[in-house]
């Protein structure tokens, strides 16, 4: 097929005045002219007419404009690809929200709390939940087992509340949801997916439903004020990259906790307040004593020395005299120095994580108690380990 002057001018301009490769040049030529050229034919034509003078200022200007537009479009395609990859996790979020529409709310049956007495000390009860790993599957653990253990934990808490209420005024129930709520199929790529029994979207939906019906609703129905502090963990994200700026609003936990807020409102749980910190840590008050809560993945280990150094760092950072720290992450329960250091366990059993790293891992979660006092240095009272295995 013969080449006319216009085609030759266009071809030379594309080759010499743009950054397009031969494939892109061939596609552009075929878009502009009726003749359908192959890549090889286009390349041979340029070689044959390379030394001919066919300059045309207007034509060249138009071709440059076209080439620039194509280059910009190519750049946008690459940028959009990155955006799409990052938004893959968002699709999971949307699917999880859609799944929550199937959740049928029930009418709460509020109990009347025991009458307050001046003879009783005021108490705050603190269910500490962390490293739940909804979606994780081991030889003896999956999402169904976890839901059973959450119900068991709540039952133990309610029995404890009934006992404590005989001698204390329950002022507040503060639930610490301290991260690693889900396992995440994408946190560590293929090996994460292999360790899960449900998708990220399903993990979000199951975690939200379970935390609401298995934990929050039965505790709220006791009629006491309930405060929930929802922290992020290291597993609660789509990809391995860790956010150092405001992880609380970048991780999947933001979706879970926001959904829980809406479920509590829809169910009429006016006694429940949910706090979702944006930072990796949060300072809260128990009868004038300040305590620090964070997941614990920023620490090398859960030893008293490490925890004390971290407490001092956070004290200087926040300007508060911190009376204690509450973390999870290490899948082993530990209470030290009269409650100054509390490391929560995990309800996971057959724990390949703890076994590999040498931790003593047993299926459990902690329950902490604080009593108002003007005699002790801290309001911390004692802790109770709920064995779930």
C-alpha positions in Angstrom: 0.0 0.0 0.0 1.4 3.4 -1.1 2.0 6.2 1.3 0.9 9.7 0.4 2.6 13.0 1.5 0.1 13.6 4.3 0.7 10.1 5.8 4.4 10.5 5.6 4.4 13.9 7.3 2.2 12.5 10.0 4.3 9.5 10.5 7.6 11.5 10.7 6.1 13.9 13.2 4.8 11.2 15.4 8.2 9.5 15.5 10.3 12.6 15.9 8.1 14.9 17.9 6.6 12.6 20.4 7.5 9.9 23.0 5.2 7.3 21.5 6.6 3.8 20.8 6.1 2.0 17.5 2.9 0.2 18.6 1.3 3.5 19.7 2.5 5.2 16.5 0.9 2.5 14.4 -2.4 2.7 16.4 -2.4 6.5 15.9 -1.8 6.2 12.2 -4.6 3.7 11.8 -7.0 6.0 13.7 -6.1 9.0 11.5 -6.1 7.3 8.1 -8.3 4.8 6.3 -5.3 2.5 5.4 -4.7 -0.2 8.0 -1.0 -0.5 8.5 0.9 -3.1 10.5 3.6 -2.2 13.0 6.3 -3.6 10.7 5.0 -1.7 7.7 4.9 1.5 9.7 8.5 1.1 10.9 9.7 0.3 7.3 7.9 3.3 5.9 9.6 5.6 8.4 13.0 4.2 7.5 12.4 4.7 3.8 11.2 8.4 4.2 13.3 9.3 7.2 15.6 11.7 5.3 12.8 13.4 3.2 11.8 17.0 4.1 8.1 17.1 4.6 7.8 19.7 7.3 4.5 21.5 7.8 4.3 23.8 10.9 0.5 23.6 11.3 0.5 19.8 10.8 3.4 19.3 13.2 1.7 21.5 15.8 -1.5 19.4 15.6 0.4 16.2 15.8 2.3 17.4 18.9 -1.0 18.2 20.5 -2.3 14.8 19.8 0.8 13.1 21.0 0.8 15.1 24.2 -2.9 14.2 24.8 -2.1 10.5 24.3 0.9 10.8 26.7 -1.3 12.4 29.3 -3.9 9.7 28.8 -1.3 7.0 29.3 -0.1 8.6 32.5 -3.7 8.9 33.7 -4.3 5.2 32.9 -1.3 4.3 35.1 -2.4 6.5 37.9 -5.9 5.2 37.7 -4.6 1.6 37.9 -2.9 2.5 41.2 -6.1 4.1 42.5 -8.2 1.0 41.5 -5.8 -1.3 43.3 -6.1 0.8 46.4 -9.8 0.9 46.1 -10.1 -2.9 45.9 -10.3 -2.9 49.7 -13.1 -0.3 49.5 -15.2 -2.8 47.4 -14.9 -5.1 50.4 -16.2 -2.3 52.6 -19.2 -1.7 50.3 -20.0 -5.4 50.2 -19.8 -5.6 54.0 -22.2 -2.7 54.4 -24.6 -4.3 52.0 -24.4 -7.5 54.0 -25.3 -5.6 57.2 -28.7 -4.7 55.6 -29.7 -8.3 56.3 -29.1 -7.9 60.0 -32.5 -7.7 61.7 -32.5 -5.5 64.8 -34.4 -6.5 67.9 -36.0 -4.3 70.5 -33.7 -4.1 73.5 -35.0 -5.3 76.8 -33.3 -3.0 79.3 -32.9 -4.1 82.9 -33.1 -1.8 85.9 -29.6 -1.4 87.4 -29.2 -2.0 91.2 -30.0 1.1 93.2 -26.9 3.2 94.0 -25.8 3.3 97.7 -23.6 5.8 99.4 -22.2 2.8 101.4 -20.8 1.3 98.2 -17.7 2.3 96.4 -18.1 3.4 92.7 -16.7 1.0 90.1 -15.9 1.0 86.4 -15.8 -2.4 84.7 -13.6 -2.8 81.7 -14.1 -5.7 79.3 -10.8 -5.8 77.3 -11.2 -7.4 73.9 -8.3 -7.6 71.3 -6.8 -9.9 68.7 -10.2 -11.4 67.9 -9.2 -12.2 64.3 -12.6 -12.8 62.8 -11.9 -14.8 59.6 -8.9 -16.7 60.8 -8.9 -20.4 60.5 -6.7 -22.9 62.3 -7.1 -26.6 63.2 -9.5 -25.8 66.0 -10.6 -22.2 65.3 -12.8 -20.4 62.8 -15.4 -17.6 62.8 -18.1 -19.9 64.2 -15.9 -20.9 67.1 -15.0 -17.2 67.8 -18.7 -16.2 68.0 -19.3 -18.9 70.6 -16.3 -17.7 72.6 -17.5 -14.1 72.4 -20.9 -15.2 73.8 -19.0 -17.1 76.6 -17.0 -14.0 77.4 -20.1 -11.9 77.6 -21.8 -14.4 79.9 -18.8 -14.4 82.2 -18.8 -10.6 82.3 -22.5 -10.5 83.1 -22.0 -13.0 86.0 -19.1 -10.9 87.3 -21.2 -7.7 87.0 -24.0 -9.3 89.1 -21.5 -10.2 91.8 -19.7 -6.8 91.9 -23.0 -4.9 91.9 -23.8 -6.3 95.3 -20.9 -4.4 96.8 -20.2 -1.6 94.3 -22.0 1.0 92.3 -21.4 0.3 88.7 -20.8 3.8 87.3 -19.6 2.8 83.8 -18.9 -0.2 81.6 -16.0 0.7 79.3 -15.4 -1.8 76.5 -11.9 -1.6 75.0 -11.9 -3.0 71.5 -8.1 -3.0 71.1 -7.4 -3.9 67.5 -6.9 -7.0 65.3 -10.6 -7.3 65.1 -10.3 -9.1 61.7 -7.6 -11.4 60.3 -7.6 -9.8 56.7 -7.1 -12.0 53.7 -4.8 -9.5 52.1 -2.6 -8.3 55.0 0.2 -10.6 54.0 -0.8 -11.6 50.5 -1.3 -15.2 49.6 -0.4 -16.6 53.0 -3.0 -14.4 54.6 -5.7 -15.6 52.3 -4.7 -19.2 53.0 -5.2 -18.6 56.7 -8.8 -17.4 56.4 -12.1 -19.1 56.0 -14.0 -16.0 54.7 -13.3 -12.9 52.6 -12.5 -9.5 53.9 -16.0 -8.3 53.1 -17.4 -11.2 55.1 -15.0 -10.6 57.9 -16.2 -7.0 58.3 -19.8 -8.1 58.2 -19.4 -11.0 60.7 -17.2 -9.0 63.1 -19.8 -6.2 63.2 -22.7 -8.5 63.7 -21.0 -10.6 66.3 -19.7 -7.6 68.3 -23.1 -6.0 68.3 -25.3 -9.1 69.1 -22.8 -11.2 71.1 -21.2 -8.4 73.2 -22.6 -4.9 73.0 -26.3 -5.5 73.0 -26.5 -7.9 76.0 -24.1 -5.6 78.0 -26.1 -2.5 77.1 -29.4 -4.1 78.1 -28.1 -4.2 81.7 -29.0 -0.5 81.7 -25.6 0.9 82.8 -23.8 3.7 80.8 -21.5 1.9 78.3 -18.5 3.5 76.6 -16.7 1.8 73.8 -13.2 2.8 72.7 -12.5 1.3 69.3 -8.8 1.0 68.4 -7.1 -0.2 65.2 -4.7 -3.1 65.1 -2.0 -4.2 62.6 -4.2 -6.9 61.0 -7.1 -4.5 60.4 -5.9 -3.3 57.0 -6.0 -4.2 53.3 -2.3 -4.2 52.5 1.0 -4.7 54.4 1.9 -1.0 54.4 1.5 0.5 57.9 -0.1 3.9 58.3 1.8 6.0 60.7 -0.6 9.0 60.4 -4.0 8.4 61.9 -4.4 4.7 61.3 -7.7 4.7 63.2 -9.4 6.2 60.1 -7.5 4.3 57.4 -8.1 0.7 58.6 -11.1 -1.6 58.3 -11.9 -1.0 62.0 -13.2 2.5 61.0 -15.9 0.8 59.0 -16.7 -1.7 61.8 -16.9 0.8 64.6 -18.9 3.3 62.5 -21.3 0.5 61.6 -21.6 -0.3 65.3 -22.4 3.3 66.1 -25.2 3.2 63.6 -26.5 -0.1 64.8 -26.6 1.2 68.4 -28.5 4.3 67.3 -30.9 2.2 65.2 -31.5 -0.2 68.1 -32.2 2.7 70.5 -29.2 2.1 72.8 -29.0 5.6 74.1 -26.8 4.5 76.9 -23.9 3.5 74.5 -21.3 5.9 73.4 -18.6 4.8 70.9 -15.3 6.6 70.6 -13.1 6.0 67.5 -9.7 7.5 68.0 -7.8 8.4 64.8 -4.4 7.9 66.4 -2.7 4.7 67.3 -3.2 5.3 71.0 -5.7 6.8 73.3 -5.7 8.1 76.9 -8.8 7.6 79.0 -9.8 8.4 82.6 -10.9 6.1 85.5 -11.8 8.1 88.5 -9.0 10.6 88.0 -6.3 8.0 86.9 -5.2 8.2 83.3 -4.6 5.0 81.4 -3.1 4.4 77.9 -4.6 2.0 75.4 -3.0 1.0 72.1 -2.8 -2.2 70.2 0.9 -2.9 70.9 2.3 -3.6 67.4 4.7 -0.6 67.8 6.4 -2.4 70.7 9.2 -5.0 70.3 7.7 -7.1 73.1 5.4 -7.0 76.1 8.0 -7.1 78.8 7.7 -4.8 81.8 10.8 -2.8 80.8 9.5 -2.2 77.3 6.1 -1.2 78.6 7.5 1.1 81.2 9.7 2.9 78.6 6.7 3.2 76.3 4.6 4.6 79.1 7.2 7.2 79.9 7.4 8.2 76.3 3.6 8.6 76.0 3.5 10.5 79.3 5.9 13.0 78.0 4.1 13.2 74.7 0.6 13.6 76.1 1.5 15.6 79.2 -0.4 13.2 81.4 0.9 11.1 84.3 -0.2 7.7 83.0 -1.0 5.1 85.6 -1.0 2.1 83.3 -1.0 0.7 79.7 -3.3 -1.8 78.1 -2.2 -3.6 74.9 -2.8 -6.8 73.0 -0.9 -8.0 69.9 1.3 -10.6 71.6 -1.5 -13.2 72.1 -0.5 -13.9 75.7 -2.2 -12.5 78.9 -0.1 -10.7 81.5 -1.0 -8.4 84.4 1.9 -6.8 86.2 2.9 -4.2 88.8 -0.7 -3.9 90.3 -2.3 -3.4 86.9 0.2 -0.9 85.6 1.0 -3.3 82.7 -1.8 -5.3 81.2 -1.3 -7.4 78.0 -4.4 -9.1 76.7 -4.5 -12.6 75.3 -6.5 -13.7 72.2 -9.5 -16.0 71.9 -7.7 -17.8 69.1 -6.7 -21.4 69.8 -4.1 -23.6 68.1 -2.3 -20.3 67.7 0.4 -20.7 65.0 1.5 -17.1 65.6 2.2 -17.5 69.3 3.7 -21.0 68.8 6.1 -19.8 66.1 7.3 -16.8 68.1 7.6 -18.7 71.4 4.7 -17.1 73.3 2.5 -18.9 75.8 -0.7 -18.6 74.0 -4.0 -19.7 75.5 -7.5 -18.8 74.5 -8.6 -16.0 76.8 -9.6 -12.3 77.2 -9.3 -10.1 80.3 -11.7 -8.1 82.4 -10.4 -5.2 84.4 -11.9 -3.4 87.4 -11.4 0.2 88.7 -12.7 1.5 92.0 -12.9 5.2 93.1 -10.4 5.9 95.9 -8.6 8.7 97.6 -6.2 6.3 99.5 -4.4 4.5 96.7 -2.1 5.9 93.9 -4.3 4.4 91.2 -8.0 3.5 90.8 -7.0 0.1 89.3 -8.5 -2.6 91.5 -8.0 -6.0 89.9 -8.3 -8.1 86.7 -10.0 -11.4 85.9 -8.9 -13.7 83.1 -11.8 -15.4 81.2 -10.6 -18.7 79.8 -12.3 -19.4 76.5 -10.7 -22.6 75.2 
